[in-house]
Amino acid sequence: MVVLECCWWYPLPMKAHAVRVGDKGRLVIPVDLRVAAGVGPGDEMIAHAESGRLLLETREAIKARIRDQARAARGGPGVVERLLADRMADLNLEAERRQSHAMRNPTVKKRSKKIG
């Protein structure tokens, strides 16, 4: 195993392993790389070649990468995320107001509506 130091173009330390392609084209992925990638026995991986490199990714990793790229292209969170964030802020503000009111008026009880 070779440990590569951090570089300006790769912000985190990475471990590199020498692996050999078997007679039938099979690779054995070392345990610590499988653990780091969250890959277990029987998991499906998507393989593709890019710039002379062989890349293996899970479908979930690909979906997350595409979502991140789309979010960056839109310039941040989408409309739904902004609306949800605004609604949560409104709910939190309302909860704070109710708590503040209850602390100032401890004897005030909730009134129930009479039907009929």
N, CA, C and O atoms as CSV, one atom per row, in Angstrom:
chain,resi,resn,atom,element,x,y,z
A,1,MET,N,N,0.846,-1.174,0.000
A,1,MET,CA,C,0.000,0.000,0.000
A,1,MET,C,C,0.895,1.242,0.000
A,1,MET,O,O,1.909,1.292,0.695
A,2,VAL,N,N,0.504,2.226,-0.783
A,2,VAL,CA,C,1.234,3.481,-0.868
A,2,VAL,C,C,0.316,4.584,-0.356
A,2,VAL,O,O,-0.831,4.685,-0.791
A,3,VAL,N,N,0.806,5.410,0.561
A,3,VAL,CA,C,0.011,6.538,1.060
A,3,VAL,C,C,0.531,7.798,0.391
A,3,VAL,O,O,1.703,8.150,0.526
A,4,LEU,N,N,-0.349,8.468,-0.328
A,4,LEU,CA,C,0.025,9.707,-1.010
A,4,LEU,C,C,-0.323,10.883,-0.116
A,4,LEU,O,O,-1.374,10.895,0.524
A,5,GLU,N,N,0.548,11.857,-0.073
A,5,GLU,CA,C,0.314,13.048,0.739
A,5,GLU,C,C,-0.704,13.955,0.049
A,5,GLU,O,O,-0.994,13.801,-1.138
A,6,CYS,N,N,-1.236,14.896,0.817
A,6,CYS,CA,C,-2.174,15.867,0.250
A,6,CYS,C,C,-1.476,16.727,-0.797
A,6,CYS,O,O,-0.298,17.064,-0.679
A,7,CYS,N,N,-2.226,17.059,-1.794
A,7,CYS,CA,C,-1.722,17.927,-2.855
A,7,CYS,C,C,-2.679,19.103,-2.992
A,7,CYS,O,O,-3.791,19.059,-2.465
A,8,TRP,N,N,-2.270,20.134,-3.680
A,8,TRP,CA,C,-3.151,21.281,-3.883
A,8,TRP,C,C,-4.371,20.896,-4.700
A,8,TRP,O,O,-5.424,21.517,-4.561
A,9,TRP,N,N,-4.251,19.875,-5.557
A,9,TRP,CA,C,-5.366,19.476,-6.412
A,9,TRP,C,C,-6.179,18.334,-5.817
A,9,TRP,O,O,-7.249,18.014,-6.335
A,10,TYR,N,N,-5.700,17.711,-4.742
A,10,TYR,CA,C,-6.449,16.646,-4.068
A,10,TYR,C,C,-6.430,16.962,-2.582
A,10,TYR,O,O,-5.423,16.711,-1.921
A,11,PRO,N,N,-7.517,17.507,-2.035
A,11,PRO,CA,C,-7.506,18.070,-0.688
A,11,PRO,C,C,-7.378,17.063,0.454
A,11,PRO,O,O,-7.041,17.468,1.567
A,12,LEU,N,N,-7.626,15.785,0.234
A,12,LEU,CA,C,-7.577,14.807,1.313
A,12,LEU,C,C,-6.501,13.760,1.049
A,12,LEU,O,O,-6.195,13.471,-0.108
A,13,PRO,N,N,-5.924,13.188,2.105
A,13,PRO,CA,C,-4.968,12.109,1.879
A,13,PRO,C,C,-5.680,10.919,1.258
A,13,PRO,O,O,-6.826,10.635,1.607
A,14,MET,N,N,-5.028,10.227,0.353
A,14,MET,CA,C,-5.645,9.051,-0.241
A,14,MET,C,C,-4.666,7.892,-0.190
A,14,MET,O,O,-3.452,8.081,-0.256
A,15,LYS,N,N,-5.207,6.706,-0.073
A,15,LYS,CA,C,-4.386,5.514,-0.071
A,15,LYS,C,C,-4.490,4.874,-1.445
A,15,LYS,O,O,-5.587,4.708,-1.979
A,16,ALA,N,N,-3.351,4.518,-2.014
A,16,ALA,CA,C,-3.326,3.864,-3.319
A,16,ALA,C,C,-2.875,2.428,-3.121
A,16,ALA,O,O,-1.967,2.156,-2.335
A,17,HIS,N,N,-3.502,1.528,-3.824
A,17,HIS,CA,C,-3.179,0.110,-3.738
A,17,HIS,C,C,-2.843,-0.401,-5.132
A,17,HIS,O,O,-3.470,-0.013,-6.118
A,18,ALA,N,N,-1.863,-1.260,-5.197
A,18,ALA,CA,C,-1.565,-1.937,-6.456
A,18,ALA,C,C,-2.475,-3.150,-6.541
A,18,ALA,O,O,-2.460,-4.007,-5.657
A,19,VAL,N,N,-3.258,-3.223,-7.593
A,19,VAL,CA,C,-4.128,-4.380,-7.822
A,19,VAL,C,C,-3.784,-4.970,-9.183
A,19,VAL,O,O,-3.327,-4.261,-10.079
A,20,ARG,N,N,-4.002,-6.238,-9.328
A,20,ARG,CA,C,-3.659,-6.930,-10.565
A,20,ARG,C,C,-4.940,-7.448,-11.207
A,20,ARG,O,O,-5.822,-7.965,-10.522
A,21,VAL,N,N,-5.034,-7.307,-12.513
A,21,VAL,CA,C,-6.160,-7.842,-13.258
A,21,VAL,C,C,-5.896,-9.327,-13.475
A,21,VAL,O,O,-4.850,-9.711,-13.998
A,22,GLY,N,N,-6.860,-10.165,-13.066
A,22,GLY,CA,C,-6.713,-11.609,-13.211
A,22,GLY,C,C,-6.938,-12.070,-14.636
A,22,GLY,O,O,-7.267,-11.272,-15.514
A,23,ASP,N,N,-6.754,-13.384,-14.866
A,23,ASP,CA,C,-6.900,-13.977,-16.197
A,23,ASP,C,C,-8.277,-13.721,-16.804
A,23,ASP,O,O,-8.399,-13.565,-18.019
A,24,LYS,N,N,-9.294,-13.678,-15.981
A,24,LYS,CA,C,-10.659,-13.475,-16.467
A,24,LYS,C,C,-11.088,-12.014,-16.389
A,24,LYS,O,O,-12.275,-11.708,-16.498
A,25,GLY,N,N,-10.123,-11.108,-16.200
A,25,GLY,CA,C,-10.429,-9.686,-16.151
A,25,GLY,C,C,-10.967,-9.214,-14.818
A,25,GLY,O,O,-11.540,-8.127,-14.740
A,26,ARG,N,N,-10.800,-9.992,-13.776
A,26,ARG,CA,C,-11.329,-9.635,-12.462
A,26,ARG,C,C,-10.310,-8.853,-11.651
A,26,ARG,O,O,-9.102,-9.071,-11.743
A,27,LEU,N,N,-10.846,-7.927,-10.847
A,27,LEU,CA,C,-10.041,-7.151,-9.907
A,27,LEU,C,C,-10.505,-7.484,-8.499
A,27,LEU,O,O,-11.690,-7.733,-8.277
A,28,VAL,N,N,-9.595,-7.490,-7.562
A,28,VAL,CA,C,-9.950,-7.609,-6.152
A,28,VAL,C,C,-9.746,-6.225,-5.549
A,28,VAL,O,O,-8.638,-5.688,-5.564
A,29,ILE,N,N,-10.830,-5.650,-5.017
A,29,ILE,CA,C,-10.763,-4.323,-4.411
A,29,ILE,C,C,-10.374,-4.503,-2.946
A,29,ILE,O,O,-11.065,-5.217,-2.218
A,30,PRO,N,N,-9.288,-3.878,-2.493
A,30,PRO,CA,C,-8.857,-4.029,-1.099
A,30,PRO,C,C,-9.934,-3.588,-0.107
A,30,PRO,O,O,-10.741,-2.702,-0.389
A,31,VAL,N,N,-9.923,-4.232,1.062
A,31,VAL,CA,C,-10.958,-4.015,2.077
A,31,VAL,C,C,-11.095,-2.556,2.473
A,31,VAL,O,O,-12.214,-2.048,2.542
A,32,ASP,N,N,-9.983,-1.863,2.737
A,32,ASP,CA,C,-10.118,-0.479,3.211
A,32,ASP,C,C,-10.712,0.435,2.139
A,32,ASP,O,O,-11.375,1.416,2.475
A,33,LEU,N,N,-10.487,0.135,0.856
A,33,LEU,CA,C,-11.124,0.927,-0.202
A,33,LEU,C,C,-12.620,0.612,-0.270
A,33,LEU,O,O,-13.434,1.513,-0.475
A,34,ARG,N,N,-12.985,-0.669,-0.097
A,34,ARG,CA,C,-14.411,-1.025,-0.092
A,34,ARG,C,C,-15.123,-0.361,1.072
A,34,ARG,O,O,-16.237,0.137,0.915
A,35,VAL,N,N,-14.497,-0.347,2.232
A,35,VAL,CA,C,-15.103,0.284,3.418
A,35,VAL,C,C,-15.242,1.786,3.195
A,35,VAL,O,O,-16.287,2.367,3.486
A,36,ALA,N,N,-14.188,2.413,2.679
A,36,ALA,CA,C,-14.224,3.867,2.439
A,36,ALA,C,C,-15.304,4.242,1.428
A,36,ALA,O,O,-15.911,5.308,1.529
A,37,ALA,N,N,-15.544,3.362,0.450
A,37,ALA,CA,C,-16.550,3.638,-0.582
A,37,ALA,C,C,-17.937,3.151,-0.182
A,37,ALA,O,O,-18.911,3.411,-0.888
A,38,GLY,N,N,-18.037,2.441,0.957
A,38,GLY,CA,C,-19.328,1.923,1.388
A,38,GLY,C,C,-19.838,0.808,0.501
A,38,GLY,O,O,-21.043,0.689,0.278
A,39,VAL,N,N,-18.938,-0.002,-0.001
A,39,VAL,CA,C,-19.293,-1.079,-0.921
A,39,VAL,C,C,-19.178,-2.410,-0.192
A,39,VAL,O,O,-18.178,-2.678,0.473
A,40,GLY,N,N,-20.205,-3.241,-0.320
A,40,GLY,CA,C,-20.199,-4.544,0.318
A,40,GLY,C,C,-20.355,-5.657,-0.696
A,40,GLY,O,O,-20.544,-5.395,-1.884
A,41,PRO,N,N,-20.279,-6.895,-0.239
A,41,PRO,CA,C,-20.433,-8.038,-1.139
A,41,PRO,C,C,-21.778,-7.992,-1.862
A,41,PRO,O,O,-22.811,-7.745,-1.239
A,42,GLY,N,N,-21.767,-8.224,-3.149
A,42,GLY,CA,C,-22.991,-8.243,-3.947
A,42,GLY,C,C,-23.466,-6.883,-4.428
A,42,GLY,O,O,-24.406,-6.812,-5.220
A,43,ASP,N,N,-22.841,-5.796,-3.971
A,43,ASP,CA,C,-23.244,-4.456,-4.429
A,43,ASP,C,C,-22.893,-4.283,-5.897
A,43,ASP,O,O,-21.848,-4.741,-6.361
A,44,GLU,N,N,-23.779,-3.618,-6.617
A,44,GLU,CA,C,-23.534,-3.349,-8.032
A,44,GLU,C,C,-22.762,-2.042,-8.165
A,44,GLU,O,O,-23.081,-1.047,-7.513
A,45,MET,N,N,-21.761,-2.060,-9.006
A,45,MET,CA,C,-20.951,-0.878,-9.274
A,45,MET,C,C,-21.063,-0.553,-10.760
A,45,MET,O,O,-21.244,-1.445,-11.589
A,46,ILE,N,N,-20.955,0.719,-11.083
A,46,ILE,CA,C,-20.941,1.166,-12.468
A,46,ILE,C,C,-19.486,1.464,-12.812
A,46,ILE,O,O,-18.823,2.238,-12.121
A,47,ALA,N,N,-18.993,0.845,-13.886
A,47,ALA,CA,C,-17.603,1.033,-14.302
A,47,ALA,C,C,-17.585,1.832,-15.602
A,47,ALA,O,O,-18.363,1.568,-16.519
A,48,HIS,N,N,-16.686,2.812,-15.664
A,48,HIS,CA,C,-16.485,3.551,-16.908
A,48,HIS,C,C,-15.060,4.061,-16.958
A,48,HIS,O,O,-14.405,4.235,-15.930
A,49,ALA,N,N,-14.598,4.296,-18.164
A,49,ALA,CA,C,-13.235,4.794,-18.360
A,49,ALA,C,C,-13.297,6.282,-18.644
A,49,ALA,O,O,-14.150,6.747,-19.399
A,50,GLU,N,N,-12.381,7.028,-18.029
A,50,GLU,CA,C,-12.341,8.480,-18.209
A,50,GLU,C,C,-10.885,8.927,-18.172
A,50,GLU,O,O,-10.191,8.704,-17.181
A,51,SER,N,N,-10.430,9.547,-19.230
A,51,SER,CA,C,-9.062,10.071,-19.315
A,51,SER,C,C,-8.013,9.016,-18.954
A,51,SER,O,O,-7.067,9.293,-18.218
A,52,GLY,N,N,-8.194,7.827,-19.476
A,52,GLY,CA,C,-7.229,6.769,-19.221
A,52,GLY,C,C,-7.329,6.127,-17.856
A,52,GLY,O,O,-6.455,5.348,-17.472
A,53,ARG,N,N,-8.392,6.443,-17.105
A,53,ARG,CA,C,-8.585,5.877,-15.771
A,53,ARG,C,C,-9.827,4.997,-15.769
A,53,ARG,O,O,-10.786,5.270,-16.491
A,54,LEU,N,N,-9.813,3.957,-14.971
A,54,LEU,CA,C,-10.982,3.122,-14.766
A,54,LEU,C,C,-11.650,3.576,-13.479
A,54,LEU,O,O,-11.028,3.561,-12.418
A,55,LEU,N,N,-12.914,3.979,-13.564
A,55,LEU,CA,C,-13.646,4.474,-12.402
A,55,LEU,C,C,-14.761,3.504,-12.048
A,55,LEU,O,O,-15.477,3.022,-12.926
A,56,LEU,N,N,-14.903,3.222,-10.769
A,56,LEU,CA,C,-15.986,2.393,-10.242
A,56,LEU,C,C,-16.788,3.242,-9.274
A,56,LEU,O,O,-16.234,3.844,-8.354
A,57,GLU,N,N,-18.112,3.286,-9.489
A,57,GLU,CA,C,-18.980,4.080,-8.626
A,57,GLU,C,C,-20.268,3.325,-8.361
A,57,GLU,O,O,-20.719,2.535,-9.191
A,58,THR,N,N,-20.859,3.572,-7.200
A,58,THR,CA,C,-22.186,3.035,-6.929
A,58,THR,C,C,-23.212,3.948,-7.599
A,58,THR,O,O,-22.924,5.105,-7.904
A,59,ARG,N,N,-24.393,3.422,-7.820
A,59,ARG,CA,C,-25.461,4.254,-8.412
A,59,ARG,C,C,-25.770,5.446,-7.503
A,59,ARG,O,O,-26.019,6.553,-7.982
A,60,GLU,N,N,-25.753,5.209,-6.190
A,60,GLU,CA,C,-26.049,6.288,-5.246
A,60,GLU,C,C,-25.012,7.399,-5.344
A,60,GLU,O,O,-25.356,8.578,-5.271
A,61,ALA,N,N,-23.738,7.027,-5.508
A,61,ALA,CA,C,-22.681,8.033,-5.634
A,61,ALA,C,C,-22.854,8.838,-6.917
A,61,ALA,O,O,-22.637,10.050,-6.928
A,62,ILE,N,N,-23.243,8.170,-7.992
A,62,ILE,CA,C,-23.458,8.864,-9.268
A,62,ILE,C,C,-24.629,9.830,-9.141
A,62,ILE,O,O,-24.549,10.973,-9.592
A,63,LYS,N,N,-25.731,9.365,-8.520
A,63,LYS,CA,C,-26.902,10.241,-8.343
A,63,LYS,C,C,-26.546,11.462,-7.502
A,63,LYS,O,O,-26.938,12.581,-7.834
A,64,ALA,N,N,-25.811,11.256,-6.423
A,64,ALA,CA,C,-25.414,12.374,-5.562
A,64,ALA,C,C,-24.531,13.359,-6.318
A,64,ALA,O,O,-24.688,14.572,-6.175
A,65,ARG,N,N,-23.601,12.842,-7.127
A,65,ARG,CA,C,-22.711,13.719,-7.906
A,65,ARG,C,C,-23.515,14.540,-8.913
A,65,ARG,O,O,-23.266,15.733,-9.083
A,66,ILE,N,N,-24.476,13.903,-9.581
A,66,ILE,CA,C,-25.307,14.622,-10.569
A,66,ILE,C,C,-26.162,15.680,-9.882
A,66,ILE,O,O,-26.317,16.788,-10.395
A,67,ARG,N,N,-26.728,15.330,-8.697
A,67,ARG,CA,C,-27.521,16.322,-7.948
A,67,ARG,C,C,-26.666,17.522,-7.557
A,67,ARG,O,O,-27.100,18.667,-7.677
A,68,ASP,N,N,-25.447,17.252,-7.090
A,68,ASP,CA,C,-24.545,18.339,-6.699
A,68,ASP,C,C,-24.189,19.216,-7.889
A,68,ASP,O,O,-24.140,20.440,-7.769
A,69,GLN,N,N,-23.942,18.592,-9.041
A,69,GLN,CA,C,-23.620,19.360,-10.247
A,69,GLN,C,C,-24.807,20.204,-10.688
A,69,GLN,O,O,-24.631,21.352,-11.096
A,70,ALA,N,N,-26.017,19.649,-10.610
A,70,ALA,CA,C,-27.218,20.403,-10.996
A,70,ALA,C,C,-27.442,21.561,-10.039
A,70,ALA,O,O,-27.800,22.661,-10.461
A,71,ARG,N,N,-27.231,21.315,-8.739
A,71,ARG,CA,C,-27.408,22.368,-7.736
A,71,ARG,C,C,-26.406,23.496,-7.977
A,71,ARG,O,O,-26.754,24.673,-7.884
A,72,ALA,N,N,-25.164,23.131,-8.287
A,72,ALA,CA,C,-24.143,24.146,-8.555
A,72,ALA,C,C,-24.476,24.927,-9.820
A,72,ALA,O,O,-24.246,26.135,-9.879
A,73,ALA,N,N,-25.017,24.249,-10.835
A,73,ALA,CA,C,-25.375,24.926,-12.086
A,73,ALA,C,C,-26.535,25.897,-11.879
A,73,ALA,O,O,-26.610,26.933,-12.540
A,74,ARG,N,N,-27.445,25.553,-10.952
A,74,ARG,CA,C,-28.577,26.443,-10.670
A,74,ARG,C,C,-28.179,27.593,-9.781
A,74,ARG,O,O,-28.925,28.563,-9.644
A,75,GLY,N,N,-27.017,27.499,-9.177
A,75,GLY,CA,C,-26.583,28.563,-8.295
A,75,GLY,C,C,-27.063,28.387,-6.869
A,75,GLY,O,O,-27.255,29.374,-6.158
A,76,GLY,N,N,-27.258,27.173,-6.442
A,76,GLY,CA,C,-27.660,26.920,-5.061
A,76,GLY,C,C,-28.882,26.055,-4.995
A,76,GLY,O,O,-29.212,25.366,-5.960
A,77,PRO,N,N,-29.568,26.077,-3.859
A,77,PRO,CA,C,-30.724,25.211,-3.691
A,77,PRO,C,C,-31.844,25.586,-4.654
A,77,PRO,O,O,-31.984,26.745,-5.042
A,78,GLY,N,N,-32.636,24.592,-5.030
A,78,GLY,CA,C,-33.744,24.804,-5.947
A,78,GLY,C,C,-34.927,25.478,-5.279
A,78,GLY,O,O,-34.885,25.798,-4.091
A,79,VAL,N,N,-35.967,25.687,-6.040
A,79,VAL,CA,C,-37.161,26.378,-5.565
A,79,VAL,C,C,-37.787,25.632,-4.393
A,79,VAL,O,O,-38.161,26.245,-3.393
A,80,VAL,N,N,-37.900,24.320,-4.514
A,80,VAL,CA,C,-38.530,23.544,-3.452
A,80,VAL,C,C,-37.730,23.652,-2.160
A,80,VAL,O,O,-38.304,23.851,-1.089
A,81,GLU,N,N,-36.401,23.521,-2.255
A,81,GLU,CA,C,-35.564,23.624,-1.069
A,81,GLU,C,C,-35.691,24.997,-0.427
A,81,GLU,O,O,-35.731,25.098,0.799
A,82,ARG,N,N,-35.755,26.066,-1.238
A,82,ARG,CA,C,-35.903,27.422,-0.692
A,82,ARG,C,C,-37.251,27.605,-0.016
A,82,ARG,O,O,-37.336,28.210,1.053
A,83,LEU,N,N,-38.314,27.080,-0.640
A,83,LEU,CA,C,-39.645,27.188,-0.035
A,83,LEU,C,C,-39.710,26.435,1.285
A,83,LEU,O,O,-40.272,26.934,2.260
A,84,LEU,N,N,-39.137,25.232,1.321
A,84,LEU,CA,C,-39.123,24.469,2.566
A,84,LEU,C,C,-38.320,25.182,3.645
A,84,LEU,O,O,-38.726,25.208,4.807
A,85,ALA,N,N,-37.194,25.755,3.272
A,85,ALA,CA,C,-36.367,26.488,4.244
A,85,ALA,C,C,-37.124,27.702,4.776
A,85,ALA,O,O,-37.080,27.981,5.974
A,86,ASP,N,N,-37.820,28.428,3.895
A,86,ASP,CA,C,-38.615,29.586,4.328
A,86,ASP,C,C,-39.741,29.159,5.271
A,86,ASP,O,O,-39.999,29.817,6.278
A,87,ARG,N,N,-40.402,28.063,4.939
A,87,ARG,CA,C,-41.508,27.575,5.773
A,87,ARG,C,C,-40.992,27.149,7.146
A,87,ARG,O,O,-41.619,27.445,8.164
A,88,MET,N,N,-39.846,26.452,7.180
A,88,MET,CA,C,-39.265,26.037,8.457
A,88,MET,C,C,-38.874,27.246,9.296
A,88,MET,O,O,-39.041,27.235,10.515
A,89,ALA,N,N,-38.353,28.291,8.652
A,89,ALA,CA,C,-37.999,29.511,9.376
A,89,ALA,C,C,-39.249,30.155,9.964
A,89,ALA,O,O,-39.232,30.630,11.100
A,90,ASP,N,N,-40.339,30.171,9.187
A,90,ASP,CA,C,-41.601,30.727,9.690
A,90,ASP,C,C,-42.122,29.920,10.874
A,90,ASP,O,O,-42.581,30.498,11.859
A,91,LEU,N,N,-42.058,28.593,10.791
A,91,LEU,CA,C,-42.529,27.748,11.885
A,91,LEU,C,C,-41.690,27.949,13.137
A,91,LEU,O,O,-42.230,28.001,14.242
A,92,ASN,N,N,-40.387,28.062,12.977
A,92,ASN,CA,C,-39.507,28.296,14.135
A,92,ASN,C,C,-39.786,29.637,14.781
A,92,ASN,O,O,-39.807,29.748,16.007
A,93,LEU,N,N,-40.003,30.670,13.953
A,93,LEU,CA,C,-40.318,31.996,14.478
A,93,LEU,C,C,-41.636,31.971,15.252
A,93,LEU,O,O,-41.736,32.557,16.330
A,94,GLU,N,N,-42.639,31.299,14.707
A,94,GLU,CA,C,-43.934,31.194,15.377
A,94,GLU,C,C,-43.795,30.448,16.711
A,94,GLU,O,O,-44.406,30.841,17.704
A,95,ALA,N,N,-43.001,29.382,16.738
A,95,ALA,CA,C,-42.784,28.630,17.982
A,95,ALA,C,C,-42.094,29.497,19.024
A,95,ALA,O,O,-42.445,29.444,20.202
A,96,GLU,N,N,-41.112,30.297,18.604
A,96,GLU,CA,C,-40.435,31.204,19.529
A,96,GLU,C,C,-41.404,32.247,20.078
A,96,GLU,O,O,-41.361,32.562,21.267
A,97,ARG,N,N,-42.266,32.779,19.234
A,97,ARG,CA,C,-43.242,33.774,19.679
A,97,ARG,C,C,-44.207,33.175,20.700
A,97,ARG,O,O,-44.520,33.803,21.711
A,98,ARG,N,N,-44.677,31.950,20.427
A,98,ARG,CA,C,-45.594,31.294,21.358
A,98,ARG,C,C,-44.913,31.026,22.690
A,98,ARG,O,O,-45.507,31.235,23.748
A,99,GLN,N,N,-43.662,30.561,22.643
A,99,GLN,CA,C,-42.934,30.281,23.881
A,99,GLN,C,C,-42.708,31.570,24.666
A,99,GLN,O,O,-42.859,31.586,25.887
A,100,SER,N,N,-42.351,32.639,23.982
A,100,SER,CA,C,-42.130,33.922,24.639
A,100,SER,C,C,-43.422,34.426,25.275
A,100,SER,O,O,-43.409,34.931,26.398
A,101,HIS,N,N,-44.529,34.290,24.563
A,101,HIS,CA,C,-45.824,34.729,25.077
A,101,HIS,C,C,-46.212,33.895,26.297
A,101,HIS,O,O,-46.718,34.440,27.278
A,102,ALA,N,N,-45.984,32.599,26.251
A,102,ALA,CA,C,-46.327,31.725,27.378
A,102,ALA,C,C,-45.480,32.045,28.597
A,102,ALA,O,O,-45.962,31.948,29.725
A,103,MET,N,N,-44.229,32.425,28.389
A,103,MET,CA,C,-43.369,32.766,29.519
A,103,MET,C,C,-43.792,34.086,30.152
A,103,MET,O,O,-43.683,34.249,31.368
A,104,ARG,N,N,-44.275,35.036,29.343
A,104,ARG,CA,C,-44.713,36.333,29.880
A,104,ARG,C,C,-46.067,36.241,30.550
A,104,ARG,O,O,-46.355,37.016,31.463
A,105,ASN,N,N,-46.904,35.313,30.119
A,105,ASN,CA,C,-48.263,35.174,30.635
A,105,ASN,C,C,-48.496,33.732,31.093
A,105,ASN,O,O,-49.207,32.988,30.417
A,106,PRO,N,N,-47.918,33.320,32.218
A,106,PRO,CA,C,-48.033,31.920,32.629
A,106,PRO,C,C,-49.429,31.502,33.062
A,106,PRO,O,O,-49.738,30.310,33.070
A,107,THR,N,N,-50.277,32.457,33.420
A,107,THR,CA,C,-51.619,32.093,33.900
A,107,THR,C,C,-52.630,32.014,32.775
A,107,THR,O,O,-53.749,31.548,32.988
A,108,VAL,N,N,-52.264,32.456,31.584
A,108,VAL,CA,C,-53.195,32.422,30.461
A,108,VAL,C,C,-53.342,30.982,30.002
A,108,VAL,O,O,-52.358,30.309,29.697
A,109,LYS,N,N,-54.586,30.518,29.958
A,109,LYS,CA,C,-54.857,29.149,29.504
A,109,LYS,C,C,-55.469,29.191,28.121
A,109,LYS,O,O,-56.072,30.182,27.710
A,110,LYS,N,N,-55.296,28.085,27.415
A,110,LYS,CA,C,-55.900,28.007,26.102
A,110,LYS,C,C,-57.410,27.930,26.252
A,110,LYS,O,O,-57.931,27.250,27.137
A,111,ARG,N,N,-58.092,28.632,25.383
A,111,ARG,CA,C,-59.549,28.595,25.391
A,111,ARG,C,C,-60.006,27.589,24.364
A,111,ARG,O,O,-59.476,27.518,23.255
A,112,SER,N,N,-60.997,26.813,24.748
A,112,SER,CA,C,-61.551,25.855,23.790
A,112,SER,C,C,-62.857,26.431,23.251
A,112,SER,O,O,-63.610,27.092,23.967
A,113,LYS,N,N,-63.099,26.170,22.000
A,113,LYS,CA,C,-64.320,26.660,21.388
A,113,LYS,C,C,-65.485,25.783,21.813
A,113,LYS,O,O,-65.379,24.558,21.866
A,114,LYS,N,N,-66.587,26.432,22.110
A,114,LYS,CA,C,-67.786,25.689,22.461
A,114,LYS,C,C,-68.608,25.477,21.182
A,114,LYS,O,O,-68.871,26.408,20.420
A,115,ILE,N,N,-68.993,24.238,20.984
A,115,ILE,CA,C,-69.789,23.917,19.806
A,115,ILE,C,C,-71.238,23.821,20.226
A,115,ILE,O,O,-71.584,23.125,21.181
A,116,GLY,N,N,-72.086,24.537,19.491
A,116,GLY,CA,C,-73.516,24.431,19.719
A,116,GLY,C,C,-74.078,25.411,20.618
A,116,GLY,O,O,-75.283,25.398,20.870
